[in-house]
């Protein structure tokens, strides 16, 4: 069975600095997708960044980038120039197709609570 | 495009009652998934509907059920509520493989 592990329950970073959130996953699949979601105190879950397993190039979205190591089954999120608005719970998620008809399975990690300090 | 909407946003119910939550996906999205989020258990998958058919189901008792209508709107029903059902219920809409979440319904069972 697939699992997603986020080993850092809580982290903090000074405003304008860089922080890296870790995520590892376990799967025997070759084709899958990985995501980072952000859930601020308002509770709205927001998609931050996605990575297709077949792509070797690491995904980047503005200040957010990932370090995808397929062989090591690692998918870390780097936040550059941290801002107060980045304070949130961050979830790593793994997704794969269950069949050819469009059924997918999502598995979420337990989350990392990030606090950006002024 | 408008995002995923969920109604109601907050709900207080008594043990033994039943509740129905509603979710409207992003226009054009045919997949709707439901999740239960609690501080102790994290984000737990309930079920996914695609074109009015339940495609996938998590490990929840039969008290939790759902359905999807022809316009892709989905409802989730919980019967015989228990205190442990108090949680944030999130709905997610999927186009291809990315899920987009609604703001959630906070259910409190007293």
Contacts between the chains, C-beta under 8 A, distances in Angstrom:
chain1	res1	chain2	res2	distance
A	33	B	97	5.3
A	35	B	98	7.3
A	35	B	99	7.8
A	37	B	101	7.6
A	42	B	103	7.8
A	43	B	88	6.4
A	43	B	103	6.5
A	43	B	104	5.4
A	43	B	106	7.9
A	44	B	101	6.8
A	44	B	102	7.9
A	44	B	103	5.0
A	44	B	104	7.5
A	45	B	90	6.4
A	45	B	92	7.8
A	45	B	101	3.7
A	45	B	104	7.9
A	46	B	101	7.6
A	47	B	98	6.1
A	47	B	99	7.3
A	47	B	100	6.4
A	50	B	98	6.1
A	91	B	43	6.7
A	95	B	97	6.1
A	95	B	99	8.0
A	98	B	56	6.6
A	101	B	55	7.8
A	102	B	31	7.5
A	102	B	50	6.2
A	102	B	55	7.7
A	103	B	48	7.2
A	103	B	50	7.1
A	103	B	55	4.4
A	103	B	56	5.6
A	104	B	31	8.0
A	104	B	48	7.7
A	104	B	56	7.8
A	104	B	94	7.3
A	104	B	97	6.3
A	105	B	45	8.0
A	105	B	56	6.5
A	106	B	33	7.2
A	106	B	45	6.5
A	106	B	99	6.6
A	107	B	45	7.9
A	108	B	42	6.6
A	108	B	43	4.3
A	109	B	42	7.9
A	110	B	42	4.8
A	111	B	42	6.5
A	111	B	43	7.9
